[in-house]
Structure formats: C-alpha cells, structure tokens
Amino acid sequence: MLTPENLALLFSNARTHNEWQNKPVSDEQLHAIYDLMKWGPTSANCSPARLVFVKSEAEKNKLLACVGPGNQDKTRTAPVTVIIGMDMAFYEQLPTLFPHADARAWFAGNQALIDATAFRNSSLQGAYLMLAARALGLDCGPMSGFDADQVNAAFFAGTEVKANFICNLGYGDAAKLFPRSPRLAFDEACKIA
C-alpha cells in the first residue's frame, strides 16, 4: 500500500490549481507522465486518448483563442496545457493492443459504441494523466471551459481525434488556492448492495 503521505499527494492534499509558479516543465517530465499513465486500464485496452502538450508561445496563443475568458489567464501562465483528445478510430489499433480477440469487429460500424467507448476511456486516461503528474510532483488544473470545435480545428484537423478536455500542468502557487470545496459523504454518494 501507498503511505498516507503518498495518498495525500495524489488525493486528499491535491488541489485544482489556477495560479502557477514561473517554473518550467521539461519534455522529459511529459514523457515520464505518459509512461505512467499508459498503464492505466481501458476497456479492451483500447487506449483512445491522444495528447497534445502545448508549451510553445505560438501554440499556446492558438489554444488561448479556443478557451473561455475565465480560463485564459490560468492557461496563459501554466507551463504546459494538455489537450486530452479521443481518437474516434481507436478501434483500428485493437489488432495490436488487444491481439487475443477480433475486438476491432466489435466497434467497426457501431458509431454509438465507438462514441461511448472513446469518451469514457479517454476520460479515464485523462484522470490517469493527472494522477501520474501528481505522483511526479506536478500540479494540475483540469477544465472544460473551451470551444471543442475550435480546438479540433486548431489541433486535430485532418484526423479522427476530437477534444475531450484540457488540463494545465505545472507547479501551482499554493498561496493563491481557493478554500477547499466540500465533498459528499459516503452515505450521500454510495450504496453497498
């Protein structure tokens, strides 16, 4: 089991950051995040997430044109913003990723199943990304306030990838955190059947 300190790093002490220290995130750190997150389970090992780590000023400006006004400053000042996309043709990789069955046939031609599977599993992979980033000492700021069509046109044109959500990464400024919001108690959110 992880130590209480490790669990706090990943969950109870981890916060959504909106303000960032002026401290870079290296390409090596991004590789390390991916090398951890890729092991998280997805259905039939489908792994539909496709990531764009936006670091350069030019690409950041392109992304800023796609995010809502309330998310622009936090995105501008974050060392990295990850676009978590979902490959709507993920099933084409299944002969490699899930070779012990003809899993591609489960999806080909079934758009409703493709849509649900891509969304669900890329969302899971985005959560794995955040846990990996936290485990490696970074802070996260996930958000939905962006125009997906604009992001798709700017970053995924000519592909089968669509944006799911975006997440800022870096070293958060803990002094500028909002007070922690409450969470539901077990009995409010859970049932043991």
C-alpha positions in Angstrom: 0.0 0.0 0.0 1.0 3.6 -0.5 1.9 5.6 2.5 -0.5 8.1 3.9 1.8 10.8 2.6 1.7 9.3 -0.9 -2.1 9.1 -0.8 -2.3 12.7 0.3 -0.1 13.7 -2.6 -2.4 12.0 -5.1 -5.8 12.7 -3.5 -6.6 14.4 -0.2 -4.0 17.2 -0.4 -4.0 17.6 -4.2 -5.9 20.6 -5.4 -7.0 22.1 -8.7 -4.6 25.0 -9.4 -5.4 28.2 -11.2 -2.2 30.1 -10.5 1.2 28.9 -11.5 4.8 29.4 -10.4 7.2 30.6 -13.2 8.9 27.2 -13.2 9.2 25.1 -16.4 8.1 21.5 -17.0 10.6 19.6 -19.1 9.9 17.3 -22.1 11.4 14.5 -20.0 8.7 15.1 -17.3 6.0 14.9 -20.0 7.4 11.6 -21.3 7.5 10.3 -17.7 3.8 11.2 -17.2 2.8 9.4 -20.3 5.0 6.4 -19.5 3.0 6.0 -16.2 -0.5 6.9 -17.5 -0.4 4.5 -20.4 -0.6 1.5 -18.0 -4.0 2.6 -16.6 -6.7 0.2 -17.7 -9.1 0.9 -20.5 -11.8 -1.4 -21.9 -10.2 -4.0 -24.3 -7.0 -2.0 -23.8 -8.4 0.4 -26.4 -6.4 3.4 -25.2 -8.2 6.1 -27.2 -6.6 9.2 -25.6 -4.4 11.3 -27.8 -2.4 14.1 -26.1 -1.1 17.4 -27.3 1.2 19.0 -24.7 1.0 22.7 -25.6 4.2 24.5 -24.4 5.3 27.0 -27.1 4.1 30.5 -27.1 2.7 30.2 -30.7 0.7 27.0 -29.9 -0.4 28.5 -26.5 -1.7 31.6 -28.3 -3.6 29.3 -30.7 -5.1 27.5 -27.7 -6.0 30.7 -25.9 -8.2 31.6 -28.8 -10.3 28.5 -28.0 -10.7 28.8 -24.2 -13.3 30.8 -22.4 -12.4 34.2 -20.9 -12.3 32.7 -17.3 -9.7 30.2 -18.3 -7.4 32.4 -20.4 -5.1 33.7 -17.6 -4.6 30.3 -16.0 -3.9 28.7 -19.3 -1.5 31.5 -20.4 0.6 31.3 -17.3 0.6 27.4 -17.0 3.9 26.0 -18.2 2.0 23.3 -20.1 -1.6 22.7 -21.2 -2.5 19.2 -22.2 -5.3 18.7 -24.7 -6.8 15.3 -23.9 -8.3 14.1 -27.2 -10.1 11.0 -28.1 -9.3 9.1 -31.3 -12.6 8.1 -32.8 -10.8 5.5 -34.9 -9.2 3.9 -31.8 -10.5 0.5 -32.8 -8.1 0.4 -35.7 -5.3 -0.1 -33.2 -7.0 -3.0 -31.5 -5.3 -5.8 -33.5 -2.1 -4.6 -31.9 -3.5 -3.5 -28.5 -5.9 -6.5 -28.0 -4.5 -9.2 -30.2 -6.2 -12.2 -28.5 -9.6 -11.4 -30.0 -11.1 -9.6 -33.0 -12.0 -6.6 -30.9 -11.9 -4.3 -34.0 -15.1 -6.1 -35.2 -16.9 -5.1 -32.0 -16.7 -1.5 -32.9 -16.4 -1.1 -36.7 -19.7 0.3 -38.0 -21.2 0.8 -34.5 -20.9 4.6 -34.0 -22.8 4.7 -30.7 -20.4 2.2 -29.2 -17.4 4.0 -30.7 -18.6 7.3 -29.3 -19.3 6.0 -25.8 -16.1 4.0 -25.6 -13.8 6.8 -26.8 -15.3 9.3 -24.4 -15.4 7.0 -21.4 -11.9 5.6 -21.8 -10.2 8.9 -22.9 -11.7 10.4 -19.7 -10.2 7.6 -17.7 -6.9 8.2 -19.3 -7.1 11.9 -18.6 -7.6 11.0 -14.9 -4.6 8.7 -15.1 -2.6 11.5 -16.6 -3.5 13.8 -13.6 -2.6 11.1 -11.1 0.7 10.5 -12.9 1.5 14.2 -12.9 0.8 14.5 -9.2 2.8 11.4 -8.5 5.8 13.0 -10.2 5.4 16.3 -8.2 3.4 18.4 -10.6 0.0 20.1 -10.0 -3.0 20.0 -12.3 -5.8 22.3 -13.4 -8.3 20.4 -15.4 -11.1 22.3 -17.2 -13.9 22.1 -19.6 -14.4 25.8 -20.5 -13.3 25.7 -24.1 -14.8 25.5 -27.6 -14.2 21.9 -28.6 -14.9 22.7 -32.3 -12.2 25.4 -32.3 -9.7 23.1 -30.5 -10.5 20.3 -33.0 -9.9 22.7 -36.0 -6.7 24.2 -34.5 -5.1 21.0 -33.2 -6.7 17.9 -34.7 -7.7 19.0 -38.3 -7.5 16.2 -40.8 -7.5 13.5 -38.0 -10.2 11.3 -36.3 -9.3 12.9 -33.0 -11.7 15.1 -31.0 -11.0 17.1 -27.9 -12.4 15.7 -24.6 -11.0 18.2 -22.0 -7.9 20.2 -21.3 -5.6 20.3 -18.2 -2.9 22.8 -17.2 0.2 21.3 -15.7 3.0 22.9 -13.7 3.9 23.9 -10.2 0.9 25.6 -8.6 1.0 28.6 -6.4 -0.5 27.2 -3.2 -0.8 30.6 -1.6 -3.4 31.5 -4.2 -5.7 28.5 -3.9 -9.3 28.9 -3.1 -10.6 27.4 0.1 -11.2 23.7 -0.4 -14.7 22.9 -1.5 -16.7 20.2 0.4 -17.2 16.6 -0.8 -20.2 14.4 -0.4 -20.1 11.9 2.5 -20.0 8.2 1.7 -23.7 7.7 2.6 -24.7 10.6 0.3 -22.8 9.2 -2.8 -22.5 5.5 -2.2 -24.6 2.4 -1.6 -23.3 -1.1 -0.7 -25.7 -3.6 -2.4 
